[in-house]
């Protein structure tokens, strides 16, 4: 059965954003540009997942 709402996507988004922020900060502190880039990618992925979750919530609200 498909999930109702976007809670799962929003949760995944929050985890990705948190992980990305940590990688970005560690990469910055250690002057590791690859890790910083990974962190920025994870943060972008998290924002996208959050947006998908909000969209799903909106769809289900209108049913």
PDB file with one MODEL, atoms N, CA, C and O in Angstrom:
MODEL        1
ATOM      1  N   UNK A   1       0.844  -1.179   0.000  1.00  0.00           N
ATOM      2  CA  UNK A   1       0.000   0.000   0.000  1.00  0.00           C
ATOM      3  C   UNK A   1       0.889   1.242   0.000  1.00  0.00           C
ATOM      4  O   UNK A   1       1.872   1.307   0.738  1.00  0.00           O
ATOM      5  N   UNK A   2       0.549   2.207  -0.812  1.00  0.00           N
ATOM      6  CA  UNK A   2       1.341   3.431  -0.911  1.00  0.00           C
ATOM      7  C   UNK A   2       1.147   4.272   0.347  1.00  0.00           C
ATOM      8  O   UNK A   2       0.091   4.261   0.980  1.00  0.00           O
ATOM      9  N   UNK A   3       2.210   4.999   0.681  1.00  0.00           N
ATOM     10  CA  UNK A   3       2.124   5.853   1.867  1.00  0.00           C
ATOM     11  C   UNK A   3       1.167   7.005   1.620  1.00  0.00           C
ATOM     12  O   UNK A   3       1.031   7.474   0.490  1.00  0.00           O
ATOM     13  N   UNK A   4       0.512   7.457   2.658  1.00  0.00           N
ATOM     14  CA  UNK A   4      -0.353   8.623   2.551  1.00  0.00           C
ATOM     15  C   UNK A   4       0.407   9.813   3.091  1.00  0.00           C
ATOM     16  O   UNK A   4       0.998   9.756   4.170  1.00  0.00           O
ATOM     17  N   UNK A   5       0.385  10.865   2.346  1.00  0.00           N
ATOM     18  CA  UNK A   5       1.089  12.061   2.782  1.00  0.00           C
ATOM     19  C   UNK A   5       2.563  11.967   2.482  1.00  0.00           C
ATOM     20  O   UNK A   5       3.048  10.974   1.941  1.00  0.00           O
ATOM     21  N   UNK A   6       3.255  13.007   2.838  1.00  0.00           N
ATOM     22  CA  UNK A   6       4.657  13.068   2.512  1.00  0.00           C
ATOM     23  C   UNK A   6       5.579  13.000   3.697  1.00  0.00           C
ATOM     24  O   UNK A   6       6.734  13.418   3.605  1.00  0.00           O
ATOM     25  N   UNK A   7       5.093  12.475   4.828  1.00  0.00           N
ATOM     26  CA  UNK A   7       5.910  12.444   6.036  1.00  0.00           C
ATOM     27  C   UNK A   7       7.246  11.744   5.793  1.00  0.00           C
ATOM     28  O   UNK A   7       8.293  12.238   6.213  1.00  0.00           O
ATOM     29  N   UNK A   8       7.210  10.605   5.120  1.00  0.00           N
ATOM     30  CA  UNK A   8       8.428   9.838   4.877  1.00  0.00           C
ATOM     31  C   UNK A   8       9.427  10.652   4.047  1.00  0.00           C
ATOM     32  O   UNK A   8      10.624  10.665   4.338  1.00  0.00           O
ATOM     33  N   UNK A   9       8.929  11.321   3.028  1.00  0.00           N
ATOM     34  CA  UNK A   9       9.810  12.131   2.190  1.00  0.00           C
ATOM     35  C   UNK A   9      10.373  13.315   2.981  1.00  0.00           C
ATOM     36  O   UNK A   9      11.544  13.664   2.833  1.00  0.00           O
ATOM     37  N   UNK A  10       9.545  13.921   3.809  1.00  0.00           N
ATOM     38  CA  UNK A  10      10.032  15.050   4.614  1.00  0.00           C
ATOM     39  C   UNK A  10      11.071  14.586   5.626  1.00  0.00           C
ATOM     40  O   UNK A  10      12.040  15.298   5.888  1.00  0.00           O
ATOM     41  N   UNK A  11      10.881  13.408   6.193  1.00  0.00           N
ATOM     42  CA  UNK A  11      11.852  12.856   7.133  1.00  0.00           C
ATOM     43  C   UNK A  11      13.177  12.561   6.428  1.00  0.00           C
ATOM     44  O   UNK A  11      14.246  12.897   6.938  1.00  0.00           O
ATOM     45  N   UNK A  12      13.099  11.932   5.252  1.00  0.00           N
ATOM     46  CA  UNK A  12      14.307  11.668   4.469  1.00  0.00           C
ATOM     47  C   UNK A  12      15.009  12.983   4.128  1.00  0.00           C
ATOM     48  O   UNK A  12      16.237  13.069   4.155  1.00  0.00           O
ATOM     49  N   UNK A  13      14.221  13.992   3.811  1.00  0.00           N
ATOM     50  CA  UNK A  13      14.790  15.298   3.488  1.00  0.00           C
ATOM     51  C   UNK A  13      15.533  15.901   4.658  1.00  0.00           C
ATOM     52  O   UNK A  13      16.621  16.452   4.494  1.00  0.00           O
ATOM     53  N   UNK A  14      14.955  15.799   5.830  1.00  0.00           N
ATOM     54  CA  UNK A  14      15.602  16.346   7.027  1.00  0.00           C
ATOM     55  C   UNK A  14      16.916  15.615   7.315  1.00  0.00           C
ATOM     56  O   UNK A  14      17.907  16.241   7.691  1.00  0.00           O
ATOM     57  N   UNK A  15      16.923  14.298   7.139  1.00  0.00           N
ATOM     58  CA  UNK A  15      18.141  13.516   7.361  1.00  0.00           C
ATOM     59  C   UNK A  15      19.206  13.901   6.341  1.00  0.00           C
ATOM     60  O   UNK A  15      20.368  14.103   6.696  1.00  0.00           O
ATOM     61  N   UNK A  16      18.813  14.002   5.083  1.00  0.00           N
ATOM     62  CA  UNK A  16      19.772  14.369   4.037  1.00  0.00           C
ATOM     63  C   UNK A  16      20.347  15.760   4.268  1.00  0.00           C
ATOM     64  O   UNK A  16      21.546  15.979   4.099  1.00  0.00           O
ATOM     65  N   UNK A  17      19.478  16.708   4.658  1.00  0.00           N
ATOM     66  CA  UNK A  17      19.964  18.065   4.917  1.00  0.00           C
ATOM     67  C   UNK A  17      20.930  18.081   6.092  1.00  0.00           C
ATOM     68  O   UNK A  17      21.954  18.762   6.040  1.00  0.00           O
ATOM     69  N   UNK A  18      20.619  17.344   7.142  1.00  0.00           N
ATOM     70  CA  UNK A  18      21.502  17.280   8.308  1.00  0.00           C
ATOM     71  C   UNK A  18      22.839  16.652   7.973  1.00  0.00           C
ATOM     72  O   UNK A  18      23.892  17.157   8.364  1.00  0.00           O
ATOM     73  N   UNK A  19      22.791  15.547   7.246  1.00  0.00           N
ATOM     74  CA  UNK A  19      24.014  14.867   6.830  1.00  0.00           C
ATOM     75  C   UNK A  19      24.838  15.779   5.926  1.00  0.00           C
ATOM     76  O   UNK A  19      26.062  15.840   6.038  1.00  0.00           O
ATOM     77  N   UNK A  20      24.159  16.480   5.036  1.00  0.00           N
ATOM     78  CA  UNK A  20      24.845  17.384   4.125  1.00  0.00           C
ATOM     79  C   UNK A  20      25.504  18.539   4.837  1.00  0.00           C
ATOM     80  O   UNK A  20      26.620  18.933   4.497  1.00  0.00           O
ATOM     81  N   UNK A  21      24.816  19.089   5.830  1.00  0.00           N
ATOM     82  CA  UNK A  21      25.390  20.197   6.600  1.00  0.00           C
ATOM     83  C   UNK A  21      26.637  19.746   7.344  1.00  0.00           C
ATOM     84  O   UNK A  21      27.631  20.470   7.398  1.00  0.00           O
ATOM     85  N   UNK A  22      26.582  18.555   7.914  1.00  0.00           N
ATOM     86  CA  UNK A  22      27.737  18.011   8.633  1.00  0.00           C
ATOM     87  C   UNK A  22      28.930  17.820   7.689  1.00  0.00           C
ATOM     88  O   UNK A  22      30.050  18.217   8.009  1.00  0.00           O
ATOM     89  N   UNK A  23      28.682  17.210   6.523  1.00  0.00           N
ATOM     90  CA  UNK A  23      29.761  17.012   5.556  1.00  0.00           C
ATOM     91  C   UNK A  23      30.330  18.347   5.093  1.00  0.00           C
ATOM     92  O   UNK A  23      31.544  18.500   4.963  1.00  0.00           O
ATOM     93  N   UNK A  24      29.457  19.301   4.846  1.00  0.00           N
ATOM     94  CA  UNK A  24      29.896  20.620   4.388  1.00  0.00           C
ATOM     95  C   UNK A  24      30.792  21.278   5.439  1.00  0.00           C
ATOM     96  O   UNK A  24      31.834  21.838   5.099  1.00  0.00           O
ATOM     97  N   UNK A  25      30.399  21.214   6.691  1.00  0.00           N
ATOM     98  CA  UNK A  25      31.175  21.833   7.764  1.00  0.00           C
ATOM     99  C   UNK A  25      32.512  21.117   7.986  1.00  0.00           C
ATOM    100  O   UNK A  25      33.542  21.769   8.163  1.00  0.00           O
ATOM    101  N   UNK A  26      32.500  19.789   7.977  1.00  0.00           N
ATOM    102  CA  UNK A  26      33.741  19.031   8.152  1.00  0.00           C
ATOM    103  C   UNK A  26      34.668  19.299   6.966  1.00  0.00           C
ATOM    104  O   UNK A  26      35.872  19.490   7.142  1.00  0.00           O
ATOM    105  N   UNK A  27      34.106  19.313   5.771  1.00  0.00           N
ATOM    106  CA  UNK A  27      34.908  19.604   4.593  1.00  0.00           C
ATOM    107  C   UNK A  27      35.519  20.991   4.650  1.00  0.00           C
ATOM    108  O   UNK A  27      36.662  21.191   4.240  1.00  0.00           O
ATOM    109  N   UNK A  28      34.765  21.935   5.151  1.00  0.00           N
ATOM    110  CA  UNK A  28      35.264  23.299   5.305  1.00  0.00           C
ATOM    111  C   UNK A  28      36.379  23.347   6.343  1.00  0.00           C
ATOM    112  O   UNK A  28      37.403  23.995   6.125  1.00  0.00           O
ATOM    113  N   UNK A  29      36.191  22.670   7.462  1.00  0.00           N
ATOM    114  CA  UNK A  29      37.176  22.685   8.548  1.00  0.00           C
ATOM    115  C   UNK A  29      38.480  21.984   8.152  1.00  0.00           C
ATOM    116  O   UNK A  29      39.559  22.361   8.610  1.00  0.00           O
ATOM    117  N   UNK A  30      38.372  20.976   7.307  1.00  0.00           N
ATOM    118  CA  UNK A  30      39.559  20.206   6.916  1.00  0.00           C
ATOM    119  C   UNK A  30      40.068  20.591   5.524  1.00  0.00           C
ATOM    120  O   UNK A  30      40.992  19.969   4.998  1.00  0.00           O
ATOM    121  N   UNK A  31      39.461  21.612   4.941  1.00  0.00           N
ATOM    122  CA  UNK A  31      39.813  22.079   3.603  1.00  0.00           C
ATOM    123  C   UNK A  31      39.698  20.952   2.578  1.00  0.00           C
ATOM    124  O   UNK A  31      40.528  20.819   1.679  1.00  0.00           O
ATOM    125  N   UNK A  32      38.643  20.141   2.737  1.00  0.00           N
ATOM    126  CA  UNK A  32      38.372  19.025   1.824  1.00  0.00           C
ATOM    127  C   UNK A  32      37.227  19.451   0.896  1.00  0.00           C
ATOM    128  O   UNK A  32      36.054  19.371   1.261  1.00  0.00           O
ATOM    129  N   UNK A  33      37.587  19.899  -0.299  1.00  0.00           N
ATOM    130  CA  UNK A  33      36.583  20.416  -1.226  1.00  0.00           C
ATOM    131  C   UNK A  33      35.627  19.338  -1.725  1.00  0.00           C
ATOM    132  O   UNK A  33      34.463  19.625  -2.001  1.00  0.00           O
ATOM    133  N   UNK A  34      36.104  18.104  -1.844  1.00  0.00           N
ATOM    134  CA  UNK A  34      35.222  17.009  -2.273  1.00  0.00           C
ATOM    135  C   UNK A  34      34.122  16.759  -1.244  1.00  0.00           C
ATOM    136  O   UNK A  34      32.961  16.559  -1.600  1.00  0.00           O
ATOM    137  N   UNK A  35      34.499  16.773   0.035  1.00  0.00           N
ATOM    138  CA  UNK A  35      33.507  16.558   1.083  1.00  0.00           C
ATOM    139  C   UNK A  35      32.515  17.725   1.134  1.00  0.00           C
ATOM    140  O   UNK A  35      31.319  17.521   1.342  1.00  0.00           O
ATOM    141  N   UNK A  36      33.016  18.936   0.945  1.00  0.00           N
ATOM    142  CA  UNK A  36      32.126  20.092   0.908  1.00  0.00           C
ATOM    143  C   UNK A  36      31.115  19.943  -0.227  1.00  0.00           C
ATOM    144  O   UNK A  36      29.929  20.215  -0.044  1.00  0.00           O
ATOM    145  N   UNK A  37      31.582  19.513  -1.393  1.00  0.00           N
ATOM    146  CA  UNK A  37      30.697  19.338  -2.544  1.00  0.00           C
ATOM    147  C   UNK A  37      29.650  18.258  -2.263  1.00  0.00           C
ATOM    148  O   UNK A  37      28.478  18.421  -2.603  1.00  0.00           O
ATOM    149  N   UNK A  38      30.079  17.153  -1.639  1.00  0.00           N
ATOM    150  CA  UNK A  38      29.126  16.104  -1.260  1.00  0.00           C
ATOM    151  C   UNK A  38      28.068  16.658  -0.314  1.00  0.00           C
ATOM    152  O   UNK A  38      26.882  16.360  -0.451  1.00  0.00           O
ATOM    153  N   UNK A  39      28.506  17.466   0.646  1.00  0.00           N
ATOM    154  CA  UNK A  39      27.579  18.057   1.604  1.00  0.00           C
ATOM    155  C   UNK A  39      26.560  18.950   0.932  1.00  0.00           C
ATOM    156  O   UNK A  39      25.371  18.895   1.249  1.00  0.00           O
ATOM    157  N   UNK A  40      27.017  19.766   0.012  1.00  0.00           N
ATOM    158  CA  UNK A  40      26.097  20.653  -0.714  1.00  0.00           C
ATOM    159  C   UNK A  40      25.108  19.840  -1.549  1.00  0.00           C
ATOM    160  O   UNK A  40      23.936  20.202  -1.659  1.00  0.00           O
ATOM    161  N   UNK A  41      25.588  18.733  -2.142  1.00  0.00           N
ATOM    162  CA  UNK A  41      24.701  17.864  -2.915  1.00  0.00           C
ATOM    163  C   UNK A  41      23.655  17.222  -2.013  1.00  0.00           C
ATOM    164  O   UNK A  41      22.479  17.159  -2.371  1.00  0.00           O
ATOM    165  N   UNK A  42      24.076  16.746  -0.848  1.00  0.00           N
ATOM    166  CA  UNK A  42      23.124  16.137   0.101  1.00  0.00           C
ATOM    167  C   UNK A  42      22.090  17.147   0.567  1.00  0.00           C
ATOM    168  O   UNK A  42      20.912  16.816   0.699  1.00  0.00           O
ATOM    169  N   UNK A  43      22.522  18.380   0.817  1.00  0.00           N
ATOM    170  CA  UNK A  43      21.567  19.409   1.253  1.00  0.00           C
ATOM    171  C   UNK A  43      20.547  19.704   0.163  1.00  0.00           C
ATOM    172  O   UNK A  43      19.364  19.887   0.449  1.00  0.00           O
ATOM    173  N   UNK A  44      20.999  19.750  -1.080  1.00  0.00           N
ATOM    174  CA  UNK A  44      20.079  19.988  -2.199  1.00  0.00           C
ATOM    175  C   UNK A  44      19.102  18.824  -2.339  1.00  0.00           C
ATOM    176  O   UNK A  44      17.910  19.028  -2.567  1.00  0.00           O
ATOM    177  N   UNK A  45      19.618  17.601  -2.200  1.00  0.00           N
ATOM    178  CA  UNK A  45      18.762  16.408  -2.252  1.00  0.00           C
ATOM    179  C   UNK A  45      17.706  16.476  -1.149  1.00  0.00           C
ATOM    180  O   UNK A  45      16.537  16.165  -1.380  1.00  0.00           O
ATOM    181  N   UNK A  46      18.126  16.883   0.046  1.00  0.00           N
ATOM    182  CA  UNK A  46      17.197  16.988   1.168  1.00  0.00           C
ATOM    183  C   UNK A  46      16.107  18.014   0.929  1.00  0.00           C
ATOM    184  O   UNK A  46      14.948  17.789   1.277  1.00  0.00           O
ATOM    185  N   UNK A  47      16.474  19.136   0.339  1.00  0.00           N
ATOM    186  CA  UNK A  47      15.466  20.169   0.034  1.00  0.00           C
ATOM    187  C   UNK A  47      14.460  19.639  -0.976  1.00  0.00           C
ATOM    188  O   UNK A  47      13.262  19.903  -0.867  1.00  0.00           O
ATOM    189  N   UNK A  48      14.953  18.888  -1.963  1.00  0.00           N
ATOM    190  CA  UNK A  48      14.064  18.308  -2.960  1.00  0.00           C
ATOM    191  C   UNK A  48      13.108  17.302  -2.314  1.00  0.00           C
ATOM    192  O   UNK A  48      11.909  17.316  -2.591  1.00  0.00           O
ATOM    193  N   UNK A  49      13.644  16.424  -1.450  1.00  0.00           N
ATOM    194  CA  UNK A  49      12.803  15.435  -0.775  1.00  0.00           C
ATOM    195  C   UNK A  49      11.743  16.116   0.079  1.00  0.00           C
ATOM    196  O   UNK A  49      10.596  15.671   0.122  1.00  0.00           O
ATOM    197  N   UNK A  50      12.120  17.181   0.748  1.00  0.00           N
ATOM    198  CA  UNK A  50      11.173  17.931   1.571  1.00  0.00           C
ATOM    199  C   UNK A  50      10.059  18.521   0.702  1.00  0.00           C
ATOM    200  O   UNK A  50       8.885  18.490   1.072  1.00  0.00           O
ATOM    201  N   UNK A  51      10.445  19.053  -0.447  1.00  0.00           N
ATOM    202  CA  UNK A  51       9.461  19.630  -1.367  1.00  0.00           C
ATOM    203  C   UNK A  51       8.493  18.559  -1.868  1.00  0.00           C
ATOM    204  O   UNK A  51       7.291  18.805  -1.965  1.00  0.00           O
ATOM    205  N   UNK A  52       9.011  17.380  -2.185  1.00  0.00           N
ATOM    206  CA  UNK A  52       8.159  16.271  -2.632  1.00  0.00           C
ATOM    207  C   UNK A  52       7.172  15.901  -1.523  1.00  0.00           C
ATOM    208  O   UNK A  52       5.990  15.678  -1.786  1.00  0.00           O
ATOM    209  N   UNK A  53       7.660  15.839  -0.289  1.00  0.00           N
ATOM    210  CA  UNK A  53       6.779  15.514   0.836  1.00  0.00           C
ATOM    211  C   UNK A  53       5.680  16.542   1.017  1.00  0.00           C
ATOM    212  O   UNK A  53       4.528  16.182   1.259  1.00  0.00           O
ATOM    213  N   UNK A  54       6.021  17.813   0.903  1.00  0.00           N
ATOM    214  CA  UNK A  54       5.012  18.875   1.027  1.00  0.00           C
ATOM    215  C   UNK A  54       4.003  18.793  -0.111  1.00  0.00           C
ATOM    216  O   UNK A  54       2.809  19.012   0.094  1.00  0.00           O
ATOM    217  N   UNK A  55       4.482  18.476  -1.311  1.00  0.00           N
ATOM    218  CA  UNK A  55       3.594  18.318  -2.453  1.00  0.00           C
ATOM    219  C   UNK A  55       2.605  17.172  -2.209  1.00  0.00           C
ATOM    220  O   UNK A  55       1.408  17.315  -2.456  1.00  0.00           O
ATOM    221  N   UNK A  56       3.115  16.039  -1.724  1.00  0.00           N
ATOM    222  CA  UNK A  56       2.246  14.894  -1.437  1.00  0.00           C
ATOM    223  C   UNK A  56       1.221  15.244  -0.371  1.00  0.00           C
ATOM    224  O   UNK A  56       0.061  14.845  -0.466  1.00  0.00           O
ATOM    225  N   UNK A  57       1.644  15.989   0.644  1.00  0.00           N
ATOM    226  CA  UNK A  57       0.696  16.414   1.676  1.00  0.00           C
ATOM    227  C   UNK A  57      -0.416  17.271   1.066  1.00  0.00           C
ATOM    228  O   UNK A  57      -1.588  17.128   1.415  1.00  0.00           O
ATOM    229  N   UNK A  58      -0.034  18.151   0.162  1.00  0.00           N
ATOM    230  CA  UNK A  58      -1.016  19.017  -0.500  1.00  0.00           C
ATOM    231  C   UNK A  58      -1.991  18.226  -1.355  1.00  0.00           C
ATOM    232  O   UNK A  58      -3.186  18.518  -1.376  1.00  0.00           O
ATOM    233  N   UNK A  59      -1.482  17.227  -2.056  1.00  0.00           N
ATOM    234  CA  UNK A  59      -2.334  16.376  -2.901  1.00  0.00           C
ATOM    235  C   UNK A  59      -3.346  15.639  -2.028  1.00  0.00           C
ATOM    236  O   UNK A  59      -4.535  15.604  -2.345  1.00  0.00           O
ATOM    237  N   UNK A  60      -2.874  15.054  -0.935  1.00  0.00           N
ATOM    238  CA  UNK A  60      -3.762  14.274  -0.061  1.00  0.00           C
ATOM    239  C   UNK A  60      -4.761  15.159   0.668  1.00  0.00           C
ATOM    240  O   UNK A  60      -5.858  14.713   1.003  1.00  0.00           O
ATOM    241  N   UNK A  61      -4.393  16.400   0.913  1.00  0.00           N
ATOM    242  CA  UNK A  61      -5.309  17.319   1.598  1.00  0.00           C
ATOM    243  C   UNK A  61      -6.508  17.660   0.711  1.00  0.00           C
ATOM    244  O   UNK A  61      -7.606  17.925   1.200  1.00  0.00           O
ATOM    245  N   UNK A  62      -6.272  17.647  -0.604  1.00  0.00           N
ATOM    246  CA  UNK A  62      -7.318  18.021  -1.546  1.00  0.00           C
ATOM    247  C   UNK A  62      -8.204  16.852  -1.953  1.00  0.00           C
ATOM    248  O   UNK A  62      -9.124  17.032  -2.750  1.00  0.00           O
ATOM    249  N   UNK A  63      -7.950  15.662  -1.429  1.00  0.00           N
ATOM    250  CA  UNK A  63      -8.764  14.485  -1.786  1.00  0.00           C
ATOM    251  C   UNK A  63     -10.042  14.482  -0.994  1.00  0.00           C
ATOM    252  O   UNK A  63     -10.862  13.577  -1.148  1.00  0.00           O
TER     253      UNK A  63
ENDMDL
END
